């Protein structure tokens, strides 16, 4: 299998579903007893190394769904490793022990004698052997001096695989109560759950603003939001959104600017889809949105 890159990186682009689907959705199930008894091993590191690791994983699709606590656990468990130019970082056929994010430098990927890919900072690799317990499928060779950030098999499986399973269950449960997607079957809701991203807002924080381009679709998981419209210099509240309500979909369907501002009235937790994921994953949901305009007529004040 040809390794994929994180979204938005330089060089060759992955297929639309490839990078995000690298997350551990299809690997062997976790042993519940092992998960229960797992203890986080904190690798001592300086603040500078913590900052470098945080920067390296920022925006990587494998980690974008993690909660703040899960991100902290990940950084706590990661270690810094240096590899010299021409060194084999991992070797095809070896047992997999660690997962890596490339922090600095470049590396080439070889299957047998054939070069199939190249990695640059921010790319990650090594998860397949950890997920499936199979030997390394490729050799990755440094083409410059490299700085890598690694995490061991048990920590990777616990933090990322448990996160994926917990997130899917949480979002699938929440989606059952969202009227606009109730016509979707369980498989379609599962696909949507896998694509959602968690986001949190403090009371008083604007989530979307009137006049801005629409980039995201939101579902409220917890909390309450105020919908306001500015007219003639005055702000008027036109709606209040609560748990299982949603907003932002019309802008993604029609490409119109935001027609209102949505502000957190309390601490708010949302699940969101950006435009690219919305268009890629929610074909069935988009049909439902267009067929059932009456289900979201009351939200037009929030987003047209």
C-alpha positions as CSV (number, residue, x, y, z in Angstrom):
1,X,0.0,0.0,0.0
2,X,1.3,3.4,-1.0
3,X,1.8,5.6,2.1
4,X,-0.4,8.7,2.3
5,X,0.3,12.2,3.3
6,X,-1.6,14.5,5.7
7,X,-4.1,16.8,4.0
8,X,-2.8,20.1,2.8
9,X,0.8,19.1,2.6
10,X,3.2,19.6,-0.2
11,X,4.0,17.2,-2.9
12,X,1.8,14.3,-4.1
13,X,-1.8,14.4,-2.9
14,X,-3.6,11.5,-1.3
15,X,-6.9,10.3,-2.6
16,X,-9.8,12.1,-0.9
17,X,-10.6,9.3,1.6
18,X,-7.1,8.0,2.0
19,X,-5.5,10.1,4.7
20,X,-8.4,10.4,7.0
21,X,-9.2,6.7,6.8
22,X,-5.7,5.8,8.0
23,X,-7.1,6.2,11.5
24,X,-7.5,2.9,13.3
25,X,-11.1,2.0,12.3
26,X,-10.5,-1.4,10.8
27,X,-7.8,-2.9,13.0
28,X,-8.3,-5.6,15.6
29,X,-10.6,-4.8,18.5
30,X,-9.0,-3.7,21.7
31,X,-8.8,-6.0,24.6
32,X,-11.2,-4.4,27.2
33,X,-9.2,-5.7,30.1
34,X,-5.9,-4.4,28.6
35,X,-7.5,-1.0,27.9
36,X,-8.8,-0.8,31.5
37,X,-5.3,-1.6,32.9
38,X,-3.4,0.7,30.5
39,X,-1.2,3.2,32.3
40,X,0.1,6.3,30.5
41,X,3.9,6.4,30.4
42,X,5.0,10.1,30.4
43,X,8.2,10.5,28.5
44,X,10.2,13.4,30.2
45,X,10.9,16.2,27.7
46,X,11.7,19.9,27.7
47,X,9.1,22.6,26.9
48,X,10.9,23.1,23.6
49,X,10.5,19.5,22.6
50,X,6.8,19.6,23.7
51,X,6.3,22.6,21.5
52,X,8.0,20.9,18.5
53,X,5.9,17.8,18.9
54,X,2.7,19.8,19.2
55,X,3.6,21.7,16.0
56,X,4.4,18.5,14.2
57,X,1.1,16.8,15.0
58,X,-1.0,20.0,14.5
59,X,-3.3,19.5,11.5
60,X,-2.4,15.9,10.9
61,X,-5.7,14.1,10.1
62,X,-4.8,11.2,12.4
63,X,-5.0,13.5,15.4
64,X,-7.5,16.1,14.4
65,X,-10.4,14.4,16.1
66,X,-8.7,14.0,19.5
67,X,-10.0,15.9,22.5
68,X,-7.7,18.2,24.3
69,X,-7.0,15.6,27.0
70,X,-6.3,13.0,24.4
71,X,-3.9,15.4,22.6
72,X,-2.1,16.0,25.9
73,X,-1.9,12.2,26.5
74,X,-0.4,11.8,23.0
75,X,2.2,14.4,23.5
76,X,3.1,13.1,27.0
77,X,3.7,9.6,25.5
78,X,5.8,10.8,22.5
79,X,9.5,10.8,22.4
80,X,12.0,12.7,20.1
81,X,14.3,10.6,17.9
82,X,17.1,11.7,15.6
83,X,18.1,9.8,12.4
84,X,21.1,10.7,10.2
85,X,20.9,11.0,6.4
86,X,20.7,7.6,4.6
87,X,19.6,5.8,7.8
88,X,16.7,3.4,7.6
89,X,14.0,4.7,10.0
90,X,11.9,1.5,9.6
91,X,12.8,-1.5,7.5
92,X,10.4,-3.6,5.4
93,X,9.7,-7.0,7.1
94,X,10.6,-5.9,10.6
95,X,8.2,-6.0,13.5
96,X,6.4,-2.7,14.1
97,X,7.2,-1.1,17.5
98,X,6.6,2.6,17.1
99,X,4.5,5.1,15.1
100,X,6.3,8.3,13.9
101,X,5.6,11.8,12.9
102,X,8.3,13.5,10.9
103,X,9.2,16.8,12.5
104,X,12.1,17.9,10.4
105,X,13.9,16.5,7.3
106,X,12.8,14.3,4.4
107,X,12.5,10.6,3.8
108,X,11.8,8.2,0.9
109,X,9.5,5.2,1.0
110,X,10.6,2.0,-0.7
111,X,8.7,-1.2,-1.3
112,X,11.3,-3.7,-2.3
113,X,13.7,-1.7,-4.5
114,X,11.0,0.7,-5.8
115,X,10.6,4.2,-4.4
116,X,6.9,4.8,-4.0
117,X,6.6,8.0,-2.0
118,X,8.5,10.8,-0.2
119,X,7.8,12.2,3.2
120,X,8.2,15.8,4.4
121,X,7.6,17.4,7.8
122,X,4.2,16.8,9.3
123,X,3.8,13.4,7.6
124,X,3.3,10.4,9.7
125,X,3.9,6.6,9.2
126,X,4.2,3.3,10.8
127,X,0.6,2.8,12.1
128,X,-0.3,-0.2,9.9
129,X,2.0,-2.6,11.7
130,X,0.8,-1.4,15.0
131,X,-2.9,-1.7,14.2
132,X,-2.7,-5.1,12.5
133,X,0.3,-6.7,14.2
134,X,1.9,-7.3,10.8
135,X,5.5,-6.8,9.7
136,X,6.5,-3.4,8.2
137,X,5.2,-3.1,4.7
138,X,7.9,-0.7,3.5
139,X,11.3,0.7,4.2
140,X,11.6,4.4,5.0
141,X,15.0,5.9,4.5
142,X,16.1,9.4,5.6
143,X,17.2,11.6,2.7
144,X,18.4,14.3,5.1
145,X,19.1,14.4,8.8
146,X,15.7,13.9,10.4
147,X,13.9,14.6,13.6
148,X,11.1,12.2,14.4
149,X,8.5,12.0,17.2
150,X,7.5,8.5,18.1
151,X,4.9,6.7,20.2
152,X,5.0,3.0,21.2
153,X,2.4,0.5,20.1
154,X,0.4,0.2,23.3
155,X,0.1,3.9,23.8
156,X,-0.8,4.5,20.2
157,X,-3.5,1.8,20.2
158,X,-5.0,3.0,23.5
159,X,-5.1,6.7,22.7
160,X,-6.0,6.7,19.1
161,X,-8.0,3.5,18.7
162,X,-10.0,4.1,21.9
163,X,-10.6,7.7,20.8
164,X,-11.9,6.6,17.4
165,X,-14.3,4.1,19.0
166,X,-15.5,6.4,21.7
167,X,-16.0,9.3,19.3
168,X,-17.9,7.1,16.9
169,X,-20.2,5.9,19.6
170,X,-20.7,9.4,21.0
171,X,-21.5,11.0,17.6
172,X,-23.7,8.1,16.4
173,X,-25.8,8.6,19.6
174,X,-26.0,12.3,19.1
175,X,-26.9,12.0,15.4
176,X,-30.0,9.9,16.3
177,X,-31.5,13.0,17.8
178,X,-30.6,15.3,14.9
179,X,-33.9,15.6,12.9
180,X,-32.2,16.4,9.6
181,X,-30.3,13.1,9.5
182,X,-33.0,10.8,10.9
183,X,-33.7,9.4,7.4
184,X,-30.1,8.1,7.1
185,X,-29.5,4.5,7.9
186,X,-27.1,3.3,10.6
187,X,-24.2,2.9,8.1
188,X,-24.6,6.4,6.8
189,X,-24.7,7.8,10.3
190,X,-21.6,5.8,11.1
191,X,-19.8,7.4,8.1
192,X,-20.9,10.8,9.2
193,X,-19.8,10.2,12.8
194,X,-16.3,9.2,11.6
195,X,-16.0,12.5,9.7
196,X,-17.1,14.9,12.5
197,X,-14.6,17.0,14.4
198,X,-15.0,18.1,18.0
199,X,-14.9,21.8,18.8
200,X,-15.5,23.7,22.0
201,X,-16.5,27.3,22.6
202,X,-16.6,29.5,25.7
203,X,-19.7,31.4,26.6
204,X,-19.8,34.6,24.6
205,X,-17.6,33.3,21.8
206,X,-18.9,33.8,18.2
207,X,-18.9,30.5,16.3
208,X,-19.9,31.9,13.0
209,X,-20.3,35.6,12.0
210,X,-22.7,37.3,9.7
211,X,-21.2,38.2,6.3
212,X,-18.4,35.6,6.4
213,X,-18.0,32.9,3.9
214,X,-19.5,29.6,5.1
215,X,-16.8,27.0,5.7
216,X,-18.3,24.5,8.3
217,X,-21.5,22.7,9.3
218,X,-22.1,22.4,13.0
219,X,-24.2,20.1,15.3
220,X,-24.5,21.2,18.9
221,X,-23.6,18.3,21.3
222,X,-24.0,20.3,24.5
223,X,-24.8,23.9,25.4
224,X,-26.9,26.7,24.0
225,X,-26.3,29.2,21.2
226,X,-27.9,32.6,20.3
227,X,-28.6,33.5,16.7
228,X,-28.5,37.2,16.0
229,X,-28.9,39.4,12.9
230,X,-27.4,42.9,12.6
231,X,-29.8,45.3,11.0
232,X,-29.2,49.1,10.8
233,X,-26.5,48.8,13.4
234,X,-28.6,47.0,15.9
235,X,-28.3,43.3,16.8
236,X,-31.5,41.3,17.1
237,X,-31.8,37.7,18.5
238,X,-33.9,35.6,16.1
239,X,-33.4,32.1,17.4
240,X,-31.9,30.0,20.2
241,X,-30.2,26.7,19.3
242,X,-29.8,23.8,21.8
243,X,-28.4,20.3,21.9
244,X,-29.1,18.3,18.7
245,X,-29.8,21.6,16.8
246,X,-27.5,22.4,13.8
247,X,-26.5,25.3,11.7
248,X,-24.2,26.1,8.7
249,X,-25.6,23.6,6.2
250,X,-27.3,26.1,3.8
251,X,-24.0,28.0,3.2
252,X,-22.3,24.7,2.3
253,X,-25.2,23.8,-0.1
254,X,-25.7,27.2,-1.7
255,X,-22.2,28.9,-1.2
256,X,-23.9,32.0,0.2
257,X,-22.3,34.1,3.0
258,X,-23.4,33.7,6.6
259,X,-26.7,35.6,7.1
260,X,-26.4,35.7,10.9
261,X,-24.1,35.4,13.8
262,X,-24.2,32.3,16.1
263,X,-22.7,32.9,19.5
264,X,-22.3,30.5,22.4
265,X,-24.6,31.5,25.3
266,X,-23.1,28.9,27.5
267,X,-20.0,26.7,27.2
268,X,-20.7,24.8,24.0
269,X,-19.4,21.6,22.5
270,X,-20.1,21.1,18.8
271,X,-19.3,18.5,16.2
272,X,-18.4,20.1,12.8
273,X,-17.8,19.2,9.2
274,X,-15.7,21.4,7.0
275,X,-16.8,22.0,3.4
276,X,-14.4,19.4,1.9
277,X,-15.6,16.6,4.3
278,X,-19.2,17.7,4.0
279,X,-19.1,17.4,0.2
280,X,-17.0,14.2,0.3
281,X,-18.8,12.2,3.0
282,X,-22.4,13.4,3.1
283,X,-23.8,12.8,-0.3
284,X,-26.8,11.0,1.1
285,X,-27.2,13.6,3.8
286,X,-27.0,16.4,1.2
287,X,-29.9,14.8,-0.6
288,X,-31.9,14.6,2.6
289,X,-31.1,18.3,3.3
290,X,-32.3,19.3,-0.1
291,X,-35.5,17.1,0.0
292,X,-36.6,18.1,3.4
293,X,-36.3,21.9,3.4
294,X,-39.2,22.1,5.9
295,X,-37.1,20.4,8.5
296,X,-34.7,23.4,8.7
297,X,-36.9,26.3,7.6
298,X,-36.6,27.7,11.1
299,X,-32.8,27.7,10.8
300,X,-32.6,30.0,7.8
301,X,-32.2,33.0,10.1
302,X,-28.9,31.3,11.3
303,X,-27.5,30.6,7.8
304,X,-28.7,31.3,4.3
